[in-house]
Amino acid sequence: MKQKIDKIKFTELFSAGNRNFTVLFTVMVLACILFMFSVWKINNEKQKEEIMELAITAESGFQKSALSKLNADESDITIPEYKETKDSLMRISAMSDEIEYAYIFVKKSGKVYFLADSEPEQSEFYSPPGQEYYEANSETFKAFEDENVIVSEPITDRWGTWISALVPMKDARTGQIVAVFGLDYPADLWFRQAFSQTVQTGVAVLLFLLLSFAVYVALLKNKELLSNERSREVFFDSLPGMAYRCRFDRTWTMEFVSGGCYELTGYKAEDIINNRLVSYNDIIAEQYREALWNKWIHALNQKEQFKHEYEIVTATGERKWVLEVAQGVFDRNGNVEALEGIIIDITETKQSQIQIDYINNHDMMTGLYNRKYYEKAKRVLDKEQYYPLSIIVGDINGVRFLNDAYGHSEGDAVILATAGIIRRRCGEKSIIARTGGGEFSVLLPNTGIEELQLIVSRIELDCKLHGSSVTGSIRTINLSMGCATKNTKDVSIDDVEKEAHSSMLKRKLLAGSSYHSSVVSSVMATLVERSQETEEHAQRLSSISRKIGEVLGLNQKDIDELQLFAMLHDIGKVGIDSNILNKPGSLDEDEMNIMKRHPEIGYRIAASTGELKPIAEYILTHHERWDGKGYPGGISKESIPLLSRILAVADAYDAMTEDRVYRKKMSKEQAVKQIAKNSGTQFDPEVVSAFLKIVDQIEF
């Protein structure tokens, strides 16, 4: 006959005879409450740090020079840099379920306006460029003045309640804050995640309290209360996740599992107990099994609590992240009798963390690692077990040129193609990072100089093959690379990296001139193909300008620059839509505003090319007028460079005496009359006077 188990009244535990228990239990509860509050604060701070890192990483991917071309009004919608900026914001927002909005603010006249946001134009939450952000508060304005990243308190605006991360965006040349990049997180999701992370710790604390309570009850009555099967089931089924007791063996043979087993694993308790249909080891994802075993050995040897995160594969094939909190049960001789603990589903929290970690460690465009991760990996791999450790540093020639000439989409295409080649040739054991605009750095553990040189030569060959597979030379890859190897611990890894970088710079110097020449030729060919500009037009302008320059007494250096400038003055039109360039009729206001951008585009192209830098300012100012009514700067008289004033006359004459899509040409006499008429308004009178002296020498 089974021994009858005495019932224990809950109130008896807190009676006068059990004051020690009452005091101890009260102290433990208070300590746990304080501990949970501390964990809550720590989790909040941890979330803030993660969001700050994510926001800083995302902000670093923006080209600040592109922002300077935007006006923060509706005219920006037609500007390529706006589309590129908006596309980047949309990519950032899509990379994590936690990010609701990404945006860039600018401040004008003491007010905050949207420059761009991540919402599609058809969305009710879309903010067009130039829309005022009426809800701007002190933290918003502080971001324009303080260099530090700000994670705000909950902010309520017309779209909801948010936690915002605000990152100042600085001009690289002046160091001034020109805009603020922001990420918005729904406040309820923020606090829910902090609560979820705290609950994971809370479950372990709760389990400890309940187990302590149960042990005390058993000792108090000296009865095997918890050995009663039904009582034990009720007790453990009230806990979240799966409580268990198992043997310390390679299959983790379960002796008991709680009712949460089915919800967690998809298997019934009776299927797992004693490995009837499946062992718990079979449920653990294969790549975690050995690590889990080793972690348990360490915990048991140290007689410390076990806590570990890993993945399981459920009966339906679903992968779940779990947190296991447990401890060993030892006999009097210190031998392991069993393992007892609880396993909780943390998939949602873990996936969010994985997304954040990915964004923090990867370049958003290429999917390669970023500089932050590369620097950490460089220190981790600087150990004898990874020697010889080789480094490749590569930089694409002409990325800035392509961005300025054709827009960032063309430069991005070359960067992506290069990233693909490097990834394919360096293999899985390497750490490949995009460490700058067109710069890549590669760590190759256990790679000697011969293998390193073979990898570099294969990358170079693939770049050449890529060039032969694309039309024209715009998307060809001209990659300068340097490499070096560390064989012993006596050499600094930073010195090895410097050696590789120095080698790359030497190769870049040798390759730069020929590359720019070929790209400039290609840009000119594209311009001729897409517009009415012809080589004959450029030659005529060069001839007319040279004649005017000679009358004005220019020296040979200025004459040479004038002729080069005349040939390339409209190079910026390569960045203008061909439908606008070739429109058979007058341009409307919006189209004219777009067309007026070509001097600035041309300036950036010339300024980024060594051979063309001397004429960059002339290209920028060749549509300025003597009376100050020109563009883009609205400067006047002698403020306009002389060579730009000369070209203005030559270009106007040639344009009037040649047929256009929208009009027939004038006679020579009519054109000369128009030039003379606009002397002192549109044109420099001295230049007009020089032109009139040589006009008869111009072949009509």
C-alpha positions in Angstrom: 0.0 0.0 0.0 1.3 3.4 -1.0 2.4 5.8 1.7 -0.1 8.6 2.1 1.3 12.0 1.4 0.5 14.7 3.9 -1.1 17.8 2.5 0.8 21.0 3.2 -1.2 24.2 3.9 0.4 27.2 2.2 -0.3 29.4 5.3 1.7 26.9 7.5 4.9 27.9 5.7 4.5 31.5 6.9 3.4 30.7 10.4 5.2 31.9 13.5 7.1 28.7 13.6 8.6 29.3 10.2 9.7 32.9 10.6 13.1 32.0 9.2 11.6 30.8 6.0 9.3 33.9 5.8 12.3 36.3 6.2 14.4 34.3 3.8 11.7 34.0 1.2 10.9 37.8 1.5 14.6 38.7 1.1 14.9 36.5 -1.9 11.8 37.9 -3.6 13.0 41.5 -3.0 16.5 40.6 -4.3 15.0 39.1 -7.4 12.8 42.1 -8.0 15.9 44.4 -7.7 17.8 42.0 -10.0 15.0 42.0 -12.6 14.9 45.9 -12.5 18.7 45.9 -13.0 18.4 43.5 -15.9 15.6 45.7 -17.5 17.9 48.7 -17.3 20.8 46.8 -18.7 18.7 45.5 -21.6 17.5 49.0 -22.4 21.1 50.3 -22.5 22.2 47.4 -24.6 19.4 48.1 -27.1 20.5 51.7 -27.2 24.1 50.8 -27.9 23.0 48.3 -30.7 20.8 50.9 -32.3 23.5 53.5 -32.1 26.0 51.2 -33.8 23.4 50.3 -36.5 22.6 54.0 -37.2 26.3 55.0 -37.4 27.0 52.1 -39.8 24.0 53.0 -42.0 24.9 56.7 -42.0 28.5 56.0 -43.0 27.3 54.5 -46.3 25.9 57.8 -47.6 27.8 60.1 -50.0 27.7 63.4 -48.2 28.6 65.2 -51.5 25.4 63.9 -53.0 23.3 65.6 -50.3 24.9 69.0 -51.1 23.2 68.8 -54.5 19.7 68.7 -53.0 17.6 71.7 -52.2 15.1 70.2 -49.7 12.1 71.1 -51.9 9.9 69.3 -54.4 12.4 70.0 -57.3 14.7 67.4 -55.8 12.4 64.6 -57.0 13.8 65.0 -60.5 17.5 65.0 -59.3 19.3 61.6 -59.6 21.0 62.1 -56.2 17.6 62.3 -54.6 16.6 59.0 -56.1 19.9 57.4 -55.0 19.5 58.7 -51.5 15.9 57.6 -51.2 16.7 54.1 -52.6 19.4 53.8 -49.9 17.0 54.8 -47.2 14.4 52.2 -48.5 17.1 49.5 -48.4 18.1 50.4 -44.8 14.4 50.3 -43.7 13.9 46.9 -45.4 17.0 45.3 -43.8 15.4 45.0 -40.4 11.8 44.4 -39.3 12.5 46.6 -36.3 13.2 49.7 -38.4 9.9 51.5 -39.3 11.4 54.6 -41.0 14.7 55.9 -42.2 15.1 59.5 -43.1 17.4 62.5 -43.5 16.5 65.9 -42.0 18.0 69.3 -42.9 17.6 72.6 -41.0 16.8 75.8 -42.7 15.9 79.1 -41.1 15.5 77.5 -37.7 13.1 74.8 -39.0 13.6 71.1 -39.7 12.6 69.7 -43.1 12.7 66.2 -44.7 15.4 65.8 -47.3 14.3 62.3 -48.1 12.6 59.3 -46.4 12.2 55.5 -46.8 8.5 55.5 -47.6 7.3 54.9 -51.2 5.5 57.9 -52.7 2.1 56.1 -52.7 2.3 55.5 -48.9 0.2 57.6 -46.6 3.3 58.1 -44.4 5.5 59.4 -47.3 7.2 62.8 -46.6 8.2 64.6 -49.8 11.4 66.6 -49.9 10.9 70.0 -48.2 8.0 68.9 -46.0 8.5 70.5 -42.6 8.8 68.3 -39.5 6.5 70.1 -37.2 7.1 67.8 -34.3 10.8 68.6 -34.0 11.8 68.9 -30.4 14.9 69.8 -28.4 16.5 66.5 -29.1 16.0 66.9 -32.9 17.6 70.3 -32.9 20.4 69.1 -30.6 21.4 66.6 -33.3 22.3 69.5 -35.6 24.6 71.0 -33.0 26.0 68.0 -31.1 28.5 65.6 -32.8 27.2 62.6 -30.7 24.5 60.1 -31.7 21.3 60.7 -29.9 18.8 57.9 -29.0 15.7 59.8 -28.0 13.0 59.3 -25.4 9.7 58.2 -26.9 8.5 60.8 -29.4 4.9 61.1 -30.5 4.2 62.6 -33.9 1.5 62.4 -36.5 2.6 58.9 -37.5 2.9 57.3 -34.0 5.2 57.0 -31.0 8.8 56.2 -31.7 12.3 55.8 -30.3 14.6 57.6 -32.7 18.3 57.3 -33.3 19.7 60.5 -34.8 23.2 60.7 -36.4 24.8 64.0 -37.4 26.0 64.0 -41.0 29.2 66.0 -41.6 30.8 67.5 -44.6 34.1 65.8 -45.0 35.9 69.0 -46.0 34.5 71.5 -43.5 33.5 69.2 -40.6 30.2 71.1 -40.5 26.9 69.2 -39.8 24.9 69.4 -43.0 22.1 67.0 -42.2 20.8 64.5 -39.7 20.2 60.8 -40.4 17.5 59.1 -38.4 16.0 55.7 -37.7 12.6 55.3 -36.1 11.7 52.2 -34.0 8.1 51.7 -32.8 8.1 52.4 -29.0 5.9 49.5 -28.2 8.2 47.1 -30.1 11.2 48.6 -28.3 9.8 48.0 -24.9 8.4 44.6 -25.9 11.8 43.5 -26.9 13.4 44.8 -23.7 10.7 43.0 -21.8 11.2 39.8 -23.8 14.9 39.8 -23.1 14.3 40.5 -19.4 11.8 37.7 -19.3 14.4 35.2 -20.4 16.5 36.1 -17.3 13.3 36.3 -15.2 12.3 32.7 -16.1 15.6 31.4 -14.7 15.1 33.5 -11.6 11.5 32.3 -11.2 12.6 28.7 -11.7 15.2 29.2 -9.0 12.6 30.6 -6.6 10.0 27.9 -7.3 12.6 25.1 -7.0 13.8 26.6 -3.7 10.2 26.8 -2.5 9.6 23.2 -3.5 12.8 21.9 -1.9 11.9 23.7 1.3 8.4 22.2 1.4 9.9 18.7 0.9 12.4 19.2 3.7 9.8 20.7 6.0 7.5 17.7 5.8 10.2 15.2 5.1 7.9 13.7 2.5 8.5 13.0 -1.2 5.9 15.5 -2.2 7.3 16.2 -5.6 7.8 12.6 -6.5 4.1 12.3 -7.0 3.8 12.3 -10.7 0.6 14.4 -11.0 2.0 17.1 -8.6 5.2 17.3 -10.5 3.4 17.6 -13.9 1.2 20.4 -12.6 4.2 22.2 -11.1 6.4 22.1 -14.2 3.6 22.5 -16.8 3.0 26.0 -15.3 6.5 27.0 -16.4 7.1 28.5 -19.8 9.2 26.4 -22.3 10.2 22.8 -21.5 11.4 21.8 -18.0 13.5 18.6 -18.0 15.6 16.1 -16.2 18.0 14.1 -18.2 21.1 11.8 -17.9 24.5 13.2 -18.7 25.2 11.2 -21.8 25.8 12.0 -25.5 22.1 11.6 -26.4 20.8 13.7 -23.4 18.5 10.8 -22.5 15.4 12.5 -21.0 13.9 11.0 -17.8 11.3 13.7 -17.5 10.0 16.6 -19.7 7.2 19.0 -19.0 4.1 19.6 -21.1 5.8 22.4 -22.9 7.8 19.8 -24.9 5.3 19.5 -27.7 4.9 23.3 -28.2 8.7 23.7 -28.3 9.8 20.7 -30.3 6.7 19.3 -32.0 7.3 15.9 -30.3 5.2 14.5 -27.5 6.8 14.0 -24.1 6.5 10.2 -24.4 8.3 10.2 -27.8 11.4 11.8 -26.2 11.6 10.2 -22.8 14.2 7.4 -22.8 14.7 8.1 -26.5 11.7 6.1 -27.5 11.3 7.7 -30.9 13.9 10.4 -30.9 16.7 11.6 -28.6 17.0 15.3 -27.6 20.5 15.2 -29.3 18.7 14.5 -32.6 16.6 17.6 -32.2 19.6 19.8 -31.6 20.9 21.3 -34.9 24.0 19.3 -35.8 26.5 22.2 -35.9 25.8 23.0 -32.2 26.0 19.5 -30.7 29.7 19.3 -30.0 29.9 22.9 -28.6 26.9 22.1 -26.3 28.6 19.0 -25.0 31.9 20.9 -24.3 30.0 23.7 -22.6 28.3 21.3 -20.3 31.6 19.6 -19.4 33.0 23.0 -18.4 29.9 23.9 -16.4 29.9 20.6 -14.5 33.7 20.7 -13.8 33.3 24.2 -12.4 30.0 23.2 -10.7 28.4 26.4 -12.1 25.1 27.2 -13.7 24.8 26.2 -17.4 23.4 28.9 -19.8 23.7 28.6 -23.6 21.8 29.6 -26.8 21.6 27.2 -29.8 19.2 26.1 -32.5 16.9 23.0 -32.5 15.1 21.5 -35.5 11.5 20.6 -34.7 9.4 17.7 -35.8 8.1 19.8 -38.7 11.6 20.8 -39.8 11.3 24.4 -38.4 14.5 25.8 -36.9 14.1 27.5 -33.5 16.6 29.4 -31.3 16.4 28.3 -27.7 18.0 29.4 -24.4 18.8 26.6 -22.0 19.3 27.4 -18.3 20.2 24.4 -16.1 22.5 22.9 -13.5 24.0 19.5 -12.6 22.6 17.3 -9.8 25.5 15.7 -7.9 25.5 12.8 -5.4 27.4 12.9 -2.1 30.6 11.8 -3.8 30.4 14.6 -6.3 29.4 12.4 -9.2 26.8 13.7 -11.8 23.4 12.1 -11.2 21.4 14.1 -13.7 20.9 17.4 -15.3 17.9 19.6 -14.6 16.8 22.8 -16.2 14.5 24.6 -18.6 14.7 25.3 -22.3 12.9 28.4 -23.7 12.1 29.5 -27.3 13.9 32.8 -28.0 13.6 32.7 -31.8 12.0 36.1 -32.3 14.5 37.9 -30.1 17.4 36.0 -31.6 16.4 36.8 -35.2 16.1 40.5 -34.3 19.6 40.3 -32.8 21.0 38.5 -35.8 19.6 41.2 -38.1 21.1 43.9 -36.1 24.4 42.1 -35.9 24.4 41.6 -39.7 23.8 45.3 -40.3 26.4 46.3 -37.8 29.1 44.1 -39.4 28.3 44.3 -43.1 28.4 46.8 -46.0 24.9 47.4 -47.1 25.6 47.6 -50.8 27.9 44.6 -51.4 27.0 42.3 -48.5 30.7 42.1 -47.7 32.0 42.9 -44.2 32.5 46.5 -43.2 35.6 48.2 -41.8 34.5 47.8 -38.2 34.3 44.0 -38.6 37.5 43.9 -40.6 39.5 45.7 -37.9 38.2 43.2 -35.3 38.9 40.2 -37.5 42.4 41.5 -38.1 43.2 41.3 -34.4 41.5 37.9 -34.0 43.5 36.4 -36.9 46.8 37.8 -35.7 47.8 34.6 -34.0 50.5 32.0 -34.9 47.9 29.4 -35.8 46.8 31.5 -38.7 50.3 32.3 -40.1 51.2 33.0 -42.8 48.5 35.7 -42.7 48.2 37.6 -45.9 46.5 40.9 -46.7 45.2 42.3 -50.0 44.3 46.0 -50.3 42.5 47.0 -53.5 41.1 50.3 -54.7 39.0 50.8 -57.9 40.3 53.6 -60.0 37.8 56.2 -61.2 34.8 55.5 -58.9 34.4 59.1 -58.1 34.7 60.0 -61.7 31.9 57.6 -62.6 29.7 58.8 -59.8 30.1 62.4 -61.0 29.8 61.7 -64.7 27.0 59.1 -64.7 25.5 59.1 -61.3 26.1 56.8 -58.3 24.3 53.9 -60.0 27.1 53.4 -62.5 29.8 53.6 -59.8 27.8 51.2 -57.6 27.6 48.7 -60.5 31.4 48.7 -60.8 31.8 48.3 -57.0 29.3 45.3 -57.0 31.0 43.6 -59.9 34.4 44.0 -58.2 33.1 42.7 -54.9 31.7 39.6 -56.8 35.1 38.9 -58.4 37.0 39.3 -55.1 34.5 37.1 -53.2 34.7 34.4 -55.9 38.5 34.3 -56.0 39.4 34.6 -52.3 37.3 31.7 -51.1 35.3 31.1 -47.9 38.2 31.1 -45.4 39.0 34.7 -46.2 37.6 37.9 -44.6 36.6 40.3 -47.3 35.5 43.8 -46.4 34.6 47.0 -48.3 36.6 49.5 -46.3 35.9 52.6 -48.3 34.0 53.9 -51.4 35.8 51.7 -53.9 38.3 50.2 -51.5 38.5 46.6 -50.4 40.6 44.8 -47.8 41.0 41.0 -47.6 42.5 38.9 -44.8 43.7 35.5 -45.9 44.7 33.2 -43.0 47.2 30.3 -43.7 48.0 31.8 -47.1 51.6 32.0 -48.2 53.1 34.4 -50.7 52.9 32.0 -53.7 49.2 31.3 -53.1 48.6 35.0 -52.5 50.2 36.1 -55.8 48.1 33.5 -57.6 44.9 34.9 -56.1 45.9 38.5 -57.0 46.7 37.5 -60.6 43.3 35.7 -60.9 41.4 38.7 -59.6 43.3 40.9 -62.2 42.5 38.5 -65.0 38.8 38.4 -64.0 38.6 42.2 -64.0 40.0 42.3 -67.6 37.6 39.6 -68.7 34.7 41.6 -67.1 35.8 44.6 -69.1 35.6 42.7 -72.4 32.1 41.6 -71.6 30.6 45.0 -71.1 29.7 47.6 -73.7 32.1 50.6 -73.9 34.7 51.3 -71.2 32.5 52.9 -68.5 31.8 49.8 -66.5 35.3 48.3 -67.0 37.0 47.5 -63.7 40.4 49.1 -63.2 41.5 47.7 -59.8 44.8 48.6 -58.3 46.0 46.0 -55.7 48.8 45.6 -53.2 49.5 42.7 -50.9 51.8 41.6 -48.1 52.2 38.6 -45.8 52.9 38.1 -42.1 54.9 35.0 -41.3 56.0 35.5 -37.7 54.7 37.2 -34.6 57.7 39.5 -34.6 56.1 41.7 -37.3 53.2 44.0 -36.6 50.0 43.3 -38.5 49.6 47.0 -38.9 53.0 47.2 -40.6 52.0 44.4 -43.0 48.8 46.2 -43.8 50.8 49.4 -44.5 53.1 47.5 -46.8 50.1 46.2 -48.8 48.5 49.7 -48.9 51.8 51.3 -50.0 52.1 48.7 -52.8 48.5 49.5 -53.9 49.2 53.2 -54.1 52.2 52.7 -56.3 50.2 50.6 -58.7 47.3 53.1 -58.6 49.7 55.9 -59.5 50.9 54.0 -62.6 47.4 53.0 -63.7 45.6 56.3 -63.0 46.6 58.4 -66.0 45.8 55.8 -68.7 42.5 55.0 -67.0 41.3 58.6 -66.8 42.2 59.2 -70.5 40.2 56.2 -71.6 37.2 57.1 -69.5 37.2 60.7 -70.6 37.3 59.5 -74.2 34.4 57.1 -73.4 32.4 60.0 -71.8 32.9 62.1 -74.8 31.8 59.3 -77.1 28.7 58.8 -74.9 27.9 62.5 -75.1 28.1 62.5 -78.9 25.9 59.4 -79.0 23.2 60.8 -76.6 23.0 64.4 -77.7 23.3 66.8 -80.6 26.9 67.5 -79.7 29.4 66.6 -82.4 33.1 66.4 -82.7 32.9 69.1 -85.4 31.1 71.4 -83.1 33.8 71.0 -80.5 36.5 71.6 -83.1 34.8 74.8 -84.3 34.6 76.1 -80.8 38.2 75.3 -80.2 39.2 77.2 -83.3 37.0 80.3 -82.7 38.1 80.5 -79.0 41.8 80.2 -79.9 41.4 83.1 -82.4 39.7 85.3 -79.8 42.3 84.4 -77.2 45.1 85.4 -79.5 43.6 88.8 -80.1 43.3 89.2 -76.4 47.0 88.3 -76.0 46.7 85.1 -74.0 49.9 83.1 -73.4 50.4 79.6 -74.8 49.4 77.9 -71.6 46.1 79.7 -71.5 45.5 79.0 -75.2 46.1 75.3 -74.6 43.7 75.3 -71.7 41.1 77.3 -73.7 41.2 74.8 -76.5 40.8 71.8 -74.2 38.0 73.7 -72.3 36.3 74.4 -75.6 36.4 70.7 -76.5 35.0 69.5 -73.1 32.9 72.4 -71.8 29.6 70.4 -72.1 30.9 67.2 -70.7 28.4 67.5 -67.9 25.5 66.9 -70.3 26.4 63.2 -70.0 24.5 63.3 -66.7 21.3 64.8 -68.3 18.5 62.7 -69.6 18.7 62.2 -73.4 15.0 63.0 -73.8 15.7 66.5 -72.5 18.9 66.9 -74.5 17.1 66.0 -77.7 13.7 67.5 -77.1 12.3 69.0 -80.4 11.1 72.2 -78.9 11.5 74.6 -75.9 12.2 73.1 -72.5 9.6 73.6 -69.8 10.7 75.1 -66.4 11.4 71.7 -64.8 13.4 70.5 -67.8 15.3 73.7 -67.9 16.2 73.4 -64.2 17.6 69.9 -64.9 19.5 71.2 -67.9 21.1 73.9 -65.9 22.8 71.3 -63.7 25.2 70.3 -66.5 27.9 72.9 -65.6 28.1 71.5 -62.0 28.1 67.9 -63.3 30.9 68.8 -65.7 32.8 70.6 -62.9 32.7 67.5 -60.7 33.9 65.3 -63.6 36.8 67.5 -64.4 37.7 68.1 -60.8 38.0 64.3 -60.2 40.3 63.8 -63.2 43.9 64.9 -62.9 44.3 66.1 -66.5 41.1 68.1 -66.4 41.4 69.8 -63.1 42.8 73.0 -64.6 39.7 73.6 -66.6 37.1 72.5 -64.0 36.3 76.1 -62.9 35.9 77.2 -66.5 33.4 74.4 -67.1 31.5 75.4 -64.0 31.1 79.1 -65.1 30.7 78.8 -68.9 26.9 79.7 -68.6 27.4 82.8 -66.4 26.5 86.2 -67.9 28.3 89.5 -67.8 25.3 91.1 -66.1 25.1 88.4 -63.4 21.9 86.8 -64.7 23.5 83.5 -65.7 23.9 80.2 -63.9 24.7 78.3 -61.7 26.4 81.0 -59.5 24.9 84.2 -60.8 28.3 85.9 -60.8 29.1 88.8 -63.1 31.8 90.7 -65.0 35.4 90.0 -64.0 34.3 87.5 -61.4 33.7 85.2 -64.3 37.0 83.6 -65.5 38.2 85.1 -68.8 38.3 81.8 -70.6 34.6 81.2 -69.7 33.7 84.7 -71.0 35.5 83.8 -74.3 33.8 80.5 -74.7 30.4 82.1 -74.0 30.7 84.3 -77.2 32.2 81.5 -79.3 29.5 79.0 -78.2 26.7 81.4 -78.8 27.9 82.2 -82.3 28.3 78.6 -83.3 24.9 77.6 -81.8 23.2 80.4 -83.8 24.8 79.4 -87.1 24.1 75.7 -86.9 20.7 73.9 -87.3 19.0 72.6 -84.1 16.2 70.2 -83.6 13.9 73.0 -82.6 15.0 75.8 -85.1 16.8 76.6 -88.3 20.2 78.3 -88.3 20.8 82.0 -88.6 22.9 83.7 -91.3 26.4 84.9 -90.3 25.3 88.5 -90.3 22.3 87.8 -88.1 24.4 86.0 -85.6 27.1 88.7 -85.5 24.3 91.3 -85.0 22.9 89.3 -82.0 26.4 89.0 -80.4 27.0 92.8 -80.7 23.5 93.5 -79.4 24.1 91.5 -76.2 27.5 93.1 -75.6 27.6 94.5 -72.0 24.6 92.3 -70.9 25.2 88.7 -71.8 28.7 89.0 -73.0 32.0 90.8 -72.0 32.3 93.9 -74.3 36.1 93.3 -74.6 35.6 89.7 -75.7 32.9 90.8 -78.2 35.3 93.4 -79.6 38.0 90.7 -80.1 35.4 88.4 -81.7 34.3 91.0 -84.2 38.0 91.4 -85.3 38.3 87.7 -86.2 34.7 86.8 -87.3 35.6 87.2 -90.9 38.3 84.4 -90.5 35.6 81.9 -89.4 34.5 79.6 -92.1 30.7 79.6 -92.3 
